[in-house]
């Protein structure tokens, strides 16, 4: 059988631990037998990131901007324990954070719906896509442990030397201070990405924050979203028959729980971080969640929404059998291949991505699945497959 041809490379970002093992299995079993895979490869595994002092992450993000489509494996964000374990030169920042900053992107996460895995919220009939702003706020904060009594101030010194000064709190004893920021440029990019994505999938868009309490910070987000909508997208939304509205984050949470799904919910950075995990768990599993980083100028980076599955990796190193769910990683590849085919006008590549996803879901719906899904499925007497055999079961259906 002739392999499906590609014209433009995908940017391929390899990762860490168990997901790195899965990455190779997916390529060997589900991709290279069918597609003449063209990629520009970057090793974002922690050892090579350390060897390059994380320059490889910057290079990979710049390549994603150059080629327009990337696919990324899960990676380690090191803490103190990881610094010691891998004997790192320093505690490197989150690779996802670095890539998001360089691509100026917004993260869109949506559950993968499959028969036999029922959402915990019974009225959810359609996927809910979570759009998470990926810059600033608590993730780029500055913190001080206050040693004792004293005055804490918020000070901004302009280039002209003029100061804006506000008292945060008069401390009578020890405490803590946190300072965080965002920039209008990034918030505007976030808004544009959300509006463009909503148009591309023809779904309503919600944006929620807490402007009743944060009357300047959150209100800036609210006002920028409204201005971008009114000046650039209002007519397009009306023509597409979709709506945009702003509400408070607590109101949004209540509405989401009562909704039937089928819309995009845009959140600030921390809200999106928390709510996307809630959404994944409520729909079934983090391993059944797509994640794509979209820049305001239409660049895409597809990834799994979960981590490197460290516990399974250590079992794998001991030669013990694992049953690790690879669905989110498979869908990262299918999403990237479909987008590459779409941008390059390669219909057969787009159709292959569709067939890969269908073969994956058909495998689960036939009762063949990894252990995590077998524990929550409504399918009777499911067959629990190990990591490799699950991927091979998908291959059989893909070949058919």
C-alpha positions in Angstrom: 0.0 0.0 0.0 1.4 3.4 -1.0 2.0 5.7 2.0 0.1 9.0 2.3 2.4 11.8 1.3 3.1 15.0 3.2 4.5 18.3 1.7 5.3 20.4 4.8 6.8 19.0 8.0 5.1 18.9 11.3 7.2 20.2 14.2 7.6 17.1 16.5 8.4 17.7 20.2 9.3 14.5 22.0 8.9 14.2 25.7 9.5 12.3 28.9 8.9 9.1 30.8 5.9 6.8 30.0 4.5 9.2 27.4 7.8 9.1 25.5 7.5 5.3 25.4 3.9 5.7 24.1 5.1 8.3 21.6 7.4 5.8 19.9 4.7 3.1 19.9 2.2 5.4 18.2 4.7 6.4 15.5 5.8 2.8 14.9 2.3 1.2 14.9 -0.1 3.8 13.8 1.7 6.4 11.8 4.8 5.4 9.8 3.2 2.2 8.3 0.6 4.5 6.7 2.0 8.0 6.3 5.4 9.1 4.8 5.8 11.1 8.0 7.7 14.4 7.6 8.7 16.1 10.9 11.2 18.5 12.2 12.2 16.7 15.4 13.0 18.4 18.7 13.9 16.3 21.8 12.2 18.0 24.8 13.1 15.1 27.1 14.5 16.6 30.3 18.1 15.3 29.8 18.4 17.1 26.5 16.7 20.2 27.8 19.3 20.2 30.5 22.1 19.6 28.0 21.0 22.6 25.9 20.1 24.7 29.0 16.5 24.6 27.6 17.4 26.3 24.3 15.8 23.3 22.6 12.4 24.3 23.9 12.8 27.8 22.5 14.0 26.4 19.2 10.9 24.1 19.1 8.5 26.9 19.8 10.1 29.1 17.1 9.8 26.2 14.6 6.1 25.8 15.5 5.7 29.5 14.6 7.6 28.9 11.3 5.8 25.8 10.1 2.4 26.5 11.6 1.6 23.1 13.1 3.3 21.2 15.9 2.6 18.1 18.0 4.1 17.7 21.5 4.6 14.8 23.9 4.0 15.4 27.6 7.1 16.8 29.4 8.4 17.1 32.9 8.3 20.5 34.7 11.1 20.0 37.3 10.7 20.6 41.0 13.4 20.1 43.7 13.0 16.4 43.6 13.4 16.3 39.8 16.5 18.5 39.9 18.2 16.0 42.2 16.8 12.9 40.2 18.1 14.2 36.9 21.1 16.1 38.3 20.0 19.3 36.5 22.0 22.5 36.2 18.9 24.5 37.2 15.1 24.2 37.8 13.9 24.9 34.3 10.5 26.5 33.7 7.5 24.6 32.3 8.2 23.8 28.6 4.4 24.4 27.9 4.7 27.8 29.5 7.7 28.7 27.4 6.0 27.5 24.2 2.8 29.3 25.0 4.7 32.6 25.6 6.6 32.4 22.4 3.5 31.4 20.3 1.3 33.9 22.2 -1.3 31.2 22.3 -4.5 30.1 24.0 -5.0 26.5 25.1 -8.3 24.9 24.0 -9.1 21.6 25.8 -12.1 19.4 25.0 -13.2 15.9 26.2 -13.1 13.0 23.8 -16.6 11.5 23.8 -16.9 7.7 23.5 -19.8 5.3 24.0 -19.4 3.5 27.3 -17.8 6.4 29.2 -20.7 8.4 30.6 -20.2 12.0 31.9 -20.7 12.4 35.6 -23.0 15.4 34.9 -26.0 13.6 33.4 -27.3 16.5 31.3 -24.0 17.1 29.4 -24.8 15.8 25.9 -22.0 17.5 24.0 -18.3 18.3 24.7 -17.5 21.6 26.5 -14.3 23.2 25.3 -12.2 25.0 27.9 -10.2 28.0 26.5 -7.4 28.9 28.9 -5.4 32.1 28.7 -1.8 31.0 28.8 0.1 34.1 30.1 0.7 35.8 33.4 -1.4 36.1 36.5 -0.3 33.7 39.3 2.0 31.8 37.0 4.4 34.8 36.6 3.9 36.1 40.1 6.4 37.7 42.5 6.0 36.7 46.2 7.4 38.0 49.5 7.2 36.2 52.9 6.5 39.2 55.2 8.8 38.7 58.3 6.8 41.0 60.7 5.0 44.3 61.1 5.3 46.9 58.3 3.7 48.6 55.3 3.2 46.8 52.0 2.8 49.0 48.9 2.1 48.5 45.2 4.3 50.8 43.2 4.5 51.5 39.5 7.3 53.8 38.2 6.7 55.0 34.6 9.4 55.6 32.1 8.9 59.4 32.8 9.7 58.7 36.5 6.2 59.3 37.7 4.9 57.0 40.4 1.6 55.3 41.0 1.5 54.1 44.6 -1.1 52.2 46.6 -1.0 50.7 50.1 -1.7 46.9 50.0 -1.8 46.3 53.7 -0.4 47.6 57.0 0.9 44.3 58.5 0.9 44.0 62.3 2.8 40.7 62.1 4.1 38.1 59.7 2.2 37.2 56.5 2.6 36.9 52.7 2.4 39.2 49.7 1.8 38.2 46.1 2.1 40.5 43.1 1.0 39.4 39.6 0.5 41.1 36.2 -0.9 40.8 32.8 -0.5 42.8 29.6 -3.2 44.2 27.2 -1.4 42.8 24.2 -1.6 39.2 25.6 -5.2 39.6 26.7 -6.1 40.9 23.2 -4.4 37.9 21.6 -6.3 35.7 24.0 -9.6 37.3 22.9 -8.9 37.1 19.2 -7.8 33.4 19.5 -11.1 32.6 21.3 -13.3 34.4 18.8 -11.5 32.9 15.8 -11.7 29.4 17.3 -15.4 29.8 18.1 -16.0 30.8 14.5 -14.0 27.9 13.2 -16.1 25.3 15.1 -19.3 27.4 15.0 -19.9 27.3 18.8 -21.1 29.9 21.3 -18.3 31.5 23.4 -18.6 32.4 27.1 -16.0 34.5 28.9 -16.0 34.6 32.7 -14.0 36.4 35.4 -14.6 38.2 38.7 -14.9 41.9 37.9 -17.2 42.6 40.8 -14.2 41.9 43.1 -11.3 42.7 40.9 -12.6 46.0 39.6 -9.5 46.9 37.6 -7.6 43.7 36.9 -10.5 41.4 35.8 -12.4 44.4 34.4 -9.5 44.9 32.0 -10.0 41.4 30.6 -13.8 42.0 30.4 -13.4 45.3 28.5 -10.8 44.0 26.1 -12.9 41.0 25.2 -16.0 43.3 24.6 -14.0 45.8 22.5 -12.5 43.0 20.3 -15.9 41.5 19.9 -17.6 44.7 19.0 -15.0 46.0 16.6 -13.9 42.8 14.9 -16.2 39.8 15.4 -19.8 40.9 16.1 -21.0 40.8 12.5 -19.1 37.5 11.9 -20.8 35.9 14.9 -24.2 37.1 13.9 -23.7 35.8 10.4 -22.5 32.4 11.8 -25.5 32.2 14.1 -23.4 32.0 17.3 -23.3 34.2 20.4 -20.7 35.7 22.8 -21.5 36.8 26.3 -19.6 37.7 29.5 -20.6 36.6 33.0 -19.1 36.2 36.4 -17.0 33.1 37.0 -19.3 31.8 39.8 -22.3 32.3 37.5 -20.5 30.5 34.7 -19.8 27.5 37.0 -23.5 27.2 37.8 -24.6 27.6 34.2 -22.1 25.0 33.0 -23.4 22.4 35.4 -27.0 22.9 34.2 -26.1 23.2 30.5 -26.2 20.5 27.7 -22.7 21.4 26.6 -21.6 22.2 23.1 -19.9 25.6 23.7 -16.5 27.2 24.5 -15.8 28.5 27.9 -13.0 31.0 28.1 -11.2 31.5 31.4 -8.2 33.4 32.8 -5.0 31.4 33.4 -5.7 29.9 36.9 -9.4 29.4 36.4 -8.7 27.6 33.1 -6.0 25.4 34.8 -8.5 24.3 37.5 -11.6 24.1 35.4 -10.0 22.1 32.6 -9.1 19.3 35.1 -12.6 19.4 36.5 -14.1 19.2 33.0 -11.8 16.2 32.1 -12.6 14.3 35.3 -16.4 15.0 34.9 -16.4 13.8 31.4 -14.3 10.7 32.3 -10.5 11.1 32.3 -7.6 13.5 31.7 -6.4 10.8 29.3 -9.5 11.4 27.2 -9.0 15.1 26.6 -7.7 16.9 23.6 -5.5 20.0 24.0 -4.4 22.5 21.3 -2.5 25.7 21.6 -3.8 28.3 19.1 -2.0 31.5 18.3 -4.0 34.6 17.3 -2.4 34.4 13.8 -3.4 30.8 13.3 -0.5 28.6 14.4 -1.3 25.3 16.2 0.4 23.1 18.7 -1.4 19.8 19.6 -0.6 17.9 22.8 -2.1 15.6 25.4 -3.7 17.3 28.4 -2.1 15.0 31.0 1.4 14.5 32.4 4.2 12.0 31.8 2.6 9.1 33.8 5.7 8.8 36.0 4.3 5.9 38.2 3.8 3.7 35.1 7.2 4.7 33.8 8.9 3.4 36.9 7.0 0.1 36.6 8.0 -0.1 32.9 11.7 0.4 33.9 11.3 -2.6 36.3 10.0 -4.7 33.5 6.5 -4.8 35.0 3.4 -4.6 32.7 1.6 -1.3 32.4 -1.8 -0.4 31.0 -1.4 3.3 30.1 -4.1 5.2 28.2 -2.6 6.6 25.0 -5.8 8.1 23.5 -5.0 11.8 24.2 -1.6 11.4 22.7 -3.0 9.6 19.6 -5.5 12.5 19.2 -2.7 15.0 19.5 -1.1 13.3 16.4 -4.4 13.0 14.6 -5.2 16.7 15.3 -1.8 17.9 14.0 -2.0 15.7 10.9 -5.5 16.8 10.1 -4.6 20.5 10.5 -1.4 20.0 8.4 -3.6 18.3 5.7 -6.1 21.1 5.9 -3.5 23.9 5.5 -1.7 22.0 2.7 -4.8 20.9 0.9 -4.1 17.2 1.4 -7.5 15.5 1.7 -6.1 12.0 2.1 -4.0 13.2 5.2 -7.2 14.7 6.7 -9.1 11.5 6.0 -6.3 9.4 7.6 -6.6 11.5 10.8 -10.3 10.9 10.9 -9.8 7.1 10.4 -7.2 7.0 13.1 -9.6 8.6 15.6 -12.4 6.4 14.6 -10.3 3.2 14.9 -9.3 4.4 18.4 -12.9 5.0 19.5 -14.1 1.8 17.8 -11.6 -0.2 19.8 -12.9 1.2 23.1 -16.5 0.8 22.1 -15.8 -2.8 21.2 -14.8 -3.3 24.9 -11.0 -3.3 24.4 -9.4 -0.6 26.6 -6.8 0.3 29.1 -7.3 -0.3 32.8 -8.3 3.3 33.7 -11.2 3.2 31.3 -12.2 -0.4 32.3 -12.8 1.0 35.8 -15.3 3.6 34.7 -16.9 2.1 31.6 -20.6 1.0 31.4 -19.6 -1.7 28.8 -20.0 -5.1 30.4 -16.9 -7.4 30.8 -14.4 -5.1 29.1 -11.0 -6.6 28.0 -8.2 -4.8 29.7 -5.2 -4.4 27.4 -1.6 -3.4 28.3 -0.1 -0.3 26.9 1.3 -1.9 23.7 -1.6 -4.2 23.0 -4.1 -1.4 23.2 -2.2 0.4 20.4 -1.9 -2.8 18.4 -5.6 -3.3 18.7 -6.2 0.1 17.3 -3.8 -0.8 14.4 -5.9 -3.8 13.5 -9.0 -1.6 13.1 -7.0 1.1 11.3 -5.8 -1.5 8.7 -9.3 -2.7 8.2 
